[in-house]
Amino acid sequence: METWNAIGVSDSSNEVLRRLTLPQGQPPFLLTTDHQGIKPMIRAKFTCQQNTLNHETQTATVILMPVTRDPASEENLTFWKATPAGHIELQICNPAAFAQFAVGSDYYVDFTAV
């Protein structure tokens, strides 16, 4: 049986996020709804490994890797089983944006087809 829980509303686009309850140990599968209907959204959990500013260009390179089993929290193990490898590399020229990425901190990354 599917159970839906509203988990957030975006003020900018009036989208509502819903979470589909899955068996224990499965990563969350989220859906977004907007005026075009329901779209699947995949959520991953990544750790910031690097945030390096090039002082000449004022551009930062931010590298994120999937969370690992260490620390072995139930949530990290669930995400690690779904995405044990990979990386995201960003070149960011907005100082306020690259300042949000702290090395060692975890971030949820949501993927929605457009």
Residue pairs with C-beta under 8 A, 6 or more apart in sequence:
2 20
2 21
3 20
3 21
4 18
4 19
4 20
4 21
5 18
5 19
5 21
6 16
6 17
6 18
7 17
7 18
7 19
7 30
8 16
8 17
9 15
9 16
9 17
10 16
10 17
13 34
14 34
14 35
15 32
15 33
15 34
16 32
16 33
17 30
17 31
17 32
17 41
18 30
18 31
18 32
18 33
19 28
19 29
19 30
19 31
20 28
20 29
20 30
20 31
22 28
22 29
25 77
25 78
25 81
26 78
26 82
27 43
27 44
27 78
27 79
27 81
27 82
27 83
28 43
29 40
29 41
29 42
29 43
30 40
30 41
30 42
30 43
30 110
31 38
31 39
31 40
31 41
32 38
32 39
32 41
32 112
33 39
39 112
39 113
40 112
40 113
41 110
41 111
41 112
42 110
42 111
42 112
43 108
43 109
43 110
43 111
44 66
44 79
44 82
44 83
44 108
44 109
44 110
44 111
45 66
45 67
45 75
45 76
45 79
45 83
45 106
45 107
45 108
45 109
46 64
46 65
46 66
46 67
46 88
46 106
46 107
46 108
46 109
47 64
47 65
47 66
47 67
47 68
47 104
47 105
47 106
47 107
48 62
48 63
48 64
48 101
48 102
48 103
48 104
48 105
48 106
48 107
49 63
49 64
49 65
49 87
49 103
50 61
50 62
50 63
50 103
51 60
51 61
51 62
51 63
51 98
51 101
51 102
51 103
52 60
52 61
53 59
53 60
53 98
54 60
54 61
57 93
58 93
58 95
59 91
59 92
59 93
60 91
60 92
60 93
60 98
60 101
61 89
61 90
61 91
61 92
62 89
62 90
62 92
62 98
62 101
63 87
63 88
63 89
63 90
64 87
64 88
64 89
64 90
64 101
64 107
64 109
65 86
65 87
66 79
66 80
66 83
66 84
66 85
66 86
66 87
67 76
67 79
67 80
67 106
68 76
68 80
69 76
69 77
69 80
70 76
88 109
92 98
92 101
101 107
